[in-house]
């Protein structure tokens, strides 16, 4: 009889749909931001990201926890057949989202100039104003997403996210390019790019509203007889569930917002840079950030299946099985994250030259080199978060991320105002933040889980393979660049790196069949590579 895989049933249903959509959205997001950075230039890209940081902060505070609270409350009522309660929860939540969205939008609209000035980028105000309506659209959207998720229907969320990303890509790039073509400055072109974000929110919201009203038409069901709770009681329940989630989710956007304020103001006050130069350097740094965010997209599918797999094993009192799943997840995550991060680091200069030929090459290269290593720790942190959450320790990552964020801001403060370092100190702060967070979380997993992973077995072989791969990529680029030019040399180095890494994975027997079962099509990959 065939031995069942440890996680044969973990990558399924709603989690799979949502994870796939998030991965697609992240890829589309990269396709959006990479050409956008070239269209807007360093200064315009700085304006764009400054406005986006304000938007992310207000959006996270206003709607991070409520959709989860809403879906949980609706799911519980739905399981009991309380249709009247479900409908009232939706109405109460929708009103709450309308209020929160309106307040967030008004803050961005009315205080656009002071908010932009606070970041040391007075010309970002037009982009902030254009972004204002996005908060309203996304908040209202969250009510419809929460309702669908409460019915275990992840399709509306997945489709609306992809619609958002595609609309932002098409409309944002078109508006940014057209406004520059008409002769407008970088701040107006950045506002045009932000217009794509606002348009994407409207398109996704319209889709969700139409789908919701089509699905909620009266059906041949007997009248509901349950007595729903009062609106005030429902709102209190939603708030109690939402507040802790909001607090935990807000740490990163708050840190990102403080980072935009701190770095650009330090460049101006401590180093005497003009506002335009500070924003330009920050825009260059953000271009490296866009590339650095890519490896984390590949962790989405993996983290989506860790929680149900570990939780299911613990429910069956199979603590050994839960430990094996956590170890396999970390090994597969390291298998993906290490080559991606090392590749970004060793080919930082050629990649920046390929994707952003008009940016500040020295700054961009240094930033991406450091951020490439940081991306490895980000991936490990995401995996550890999922493992801790599955083991009922969801509060620990909040404290660790808060500690890491404080360290990031401290490192920024020390390094950015050193004339010889400047903006290049910002990615060092990011590296310090996520390295410390991931180490703290690995130590926590070792202490709080019954059968923790064996870290030497998890990390040693993938690290060795990634290091050899990185050396091969660096050497191959050096050999090819003098004959084929940068583009073909980068492509050749990547192909060689992939082949060598794949061979090393097989030769060093880094993964097992159980490890691969965590990944989509993992069983087929195992059979193809004759992995047992």
C-alpha positions, 0 to 999 in steps of 0.5 A, spaced: 500 500 500 502 506 498 504 511 504 500 517 504 504 523 503 504 528 510 501 533 506 497 530 501 491 534 502 493 540 505 494 544 498 486 544 496 480 548 496 480 556 498 487 556 500 490 554 493 485 559 490 487 564 494 494 563 494 495 562 486 491 569 486 496 572 490 502 569 487 499 572 480 498 579 483 505 579 485 508 577 479 503 582 475 505 588 480 512 587 479 511 587 471 507 594 473 512 597 478 519 595 473 516 599 467 513 604 471 520 606 474 523 607 468 517 611 465 517 616 471 525 616 473 528 616 480 524 622 482 517 620 479 518 613 482 520 617 489 513 621 489 509 615 487 512 610 493 511 616 498 504 617 496 503 609 496 506 609 503 501 613 506 495 609 502 498 603 505 498 605 512 491 608 512 488 602 509 491 597 513 489 601 519 482 601 517 481 595 514 486 590 516 482 586 521 475 587 519 474 583 513 477 577 517 473 578 523 467 579 518 468 572 515 469 569 521 462 571 524 459 570 518 462 563 517 459 561 524 452 564 523 452 560 516 454 554 520 448 554 524 443 556 519 442 563 521 441 567 515 438 573 518 444 573 522 449 573 516 445 578 513 445 583 519 453 582 520 454 584 512 450 590 513 453 592 519 460 591 517 458 594 510 456 601 514 463 600 518 467 600 512 463 605 508 465 610 514 472 608 515 473 608 507 470 615 507 474 618 513 481 615 510 479 618 503 478 625 507 484 624 511 488 623 504 484 629 500 484 634 506 491 633 509 495 631 502 500 637 502 502 636 510 502 629 509 507 629 503 511 635 507 512 630 513 515 625 508 520 631 505 517 630 499 512 636 498 511 634 490 508 628 492 501 631 494 498 631 487 499 623 488 496 623 495 490 626 493 489 622 487 490 616 491 484 618 496 479 615 493 482 608 493 482 607 500 474 608 500 474 603 494 478 598 497 474 598 504 468 597 501 471 592 497 473 588 503 466 588 506 464 584 499 470 579 500 469 578 507 462 576 506 464 571 500 470 568 505 465 567 510 461 562 506 468 559 504 468 562 497 475 565 495 473 566 488 471 573 488 477 575 492 481 571 488 478 574 481 478 581 484 485 581 486 487 579 479 482 584 476 485 590 481 492 588 478 491 588 471 487 594 471 493 598 475 498 595 470 494 597 464 491 604 466 497 606 471 502 605 466 498 608 460 497 614 464 504 615 467 507 615 460 501 619 456 502 625 462 510 625 461 508 625 453 504 631 454 510 634 457 507 634 465 512 634 470 514 627 474 509 629 480 503 629 475 506 623 472 506 620 478 499 622 480 497 619 473 500 612 475 496 612 482 490 614 478 491 607 475 491 604 482 484 608 484 481 605 477 483 598 479 479 599 486 473 601 482 473 596 477 474 590 482 469 593 487 464 593 481 465 586 479 464 584 487 458 588 487 455 585 481 457 578 483 454 579 490 447 581 488 447 576 483 448 570 488 444 573 493 438 573 489 432 570 493 432 562 492 427 557 493 429 557 501 424 557 507 424 563 510 429 564 515 426 564 522 433 566 527 433 572 531 439 576 529 443 580 534 443 587 535 447 592 530 451 594 536 452 587 539 455 585 532 459 591 531 462 590 538 464 583 536 467 585 530 471 590 533 474 585 539 476 580 533 479 585 529 483 590 533 488 585 535 489 583 528 489 590 526 495 591 531 499 586 528 498 587 521 500 595 522 507 594 524 510 593 517 506 599 514 507 603 520 515 602 519 515 603 512 511 610 513 516 612 518 522 609 514 520 614 508 519 620 513 526 618 516 530 617 510 528 622 506 529 627 512 535 625 514 538 626 507 536 633 507 537 635 514 543 631 516 547 631 509 544 637 506 541 634 500 536 638 496 529 635 496 529 633 489 536 629 490 533 626 496 527 624 493 531 621 487 535 617 491 529 614 495 526 612 488 532 609 486 532 605 493 525 603 491 526 600 485 531 595 488 525 594 493 521 592 487 526 587 485 527 584 492 520 583 493 519 578 488 522 572 492 517 572 497 511 571 492 514 564 491 512 563 499 505 564 498 503 557 496 507 554 501 505 558 507 498 557 505 498 550 506 503 550 512 497 552 517 492 547 515 497 541 515 500 542 521 494 544 525 491 537 522 496 533 525 496 537 531 488 535 532 490 528 531 495 528 536 500 527 531 506 532 534 511 528 530 508 529 524 507 536 525 514 537 526 516 533 520 511 538 516 514 544 519 521 541 517 519 540 510 516 547 509 522 550 512 527 546 507 523 547 501 522 554 503 530 555 503 531 551 497 527 556 493 529 563 497 536 561 498 538 561 490 533 567 489 537 571 494 544 569 492 542 570 485 539 577 486 546 579 490 551 576 485 548 579 479 545 586 483 549 590 478 547 587 471 540 586 473 539 594 475 543 595 469 538 591 465 531 593 468 533 600 470 538 603 465 537 610 467 537 610 474 543 611 479 547 605 478 552 605 484 546 606 489 541 601 485 547 596 485 549 596 492 541 597 495 539 590 491 546 587 493 544 588 500 536 587 499 538 580 495 540 577 502 535 580 506 530 577 501 532 570 504 530 572 511 524 575 509 522 568 506 524 565 512 520 569 516 514 568 512 515 561 513 516 561 521 510 566 522 506 560 519 509 555 523 508 559 529 501 561 527 499 553 526 502 552 533 497 557 536 503 562 537 500 567 533 502 573 538 510 572 538 511 574 531 508 581 532 513 582 538 519 580 534 517 584 528 516 590 532 523 589 535 526 588 528 522 594 526 525 598 531 532 596 529 531 598 522 529 605 524 535 605 529 540 602 523 537 607 518 538 613 523 545 611 524 548 610 517 543 614 513 546 621 516 553 618 514 556 622 508 560 616 505 553 611 506 547 616 505 541 612 502 545 606 502 544 605 509 537 604 508 537 597 505 542 595 511 537 597 516 532 592 512 537 586 512 538 587 520 531 587 521 529 581 517 535 577 519 534 578 527 526 577 526 527 570 522 533 568 528 528 570 533 522 566 530 527 560 529 529 560 536 522 561 538 520 555 534 525 551 537 522 552 544 515 552 543 514 546 538 514 539 541 518 536 535 522 542 532 525 542 525 533 540 525 536 546 522 542 544 520 539 538 516 534 544 513 539 549 511 546 547 510 545 543 504 541 548 500 546 554 503 552 550 500 548 549 493 546 556 493 553 558 494 556 554 489 550 556 484 552 564 486 559 563 484 557 559 477 552 565 476 558 570 477 563 567 473 558 566 467 556 573 467 563 575 467 565 570 461 559 572 457 559 580 458 565 582 454 562 578 448 554 578 448 553 584 452 549 585 459 542 583 457 544 576 454 550 575 459 544 576 464 540 571 461 546 566 460 548 567 467 541 565 470 540 559 465 547 556 467 545 558 475 538 554 474 541 548 471 547 547 476 542 549 482 537 543 479 543 538 479 546 540 486 539 539 489 539 532 486 546 530 487 546 532 494 539 529 495 537 536 499 529 534 498 525 528 499 518 526 496 515 528 503 518 535 502 516 536 495 509 534 497 508 541 500 508 544 493 503 544 487 505 538 482 510 536 487 509 528 486 510 529 479 516 533 480 519 527 485 517 522 480 520 526 474 527 526 478 526 519 481 526 522 488 524 518 494 
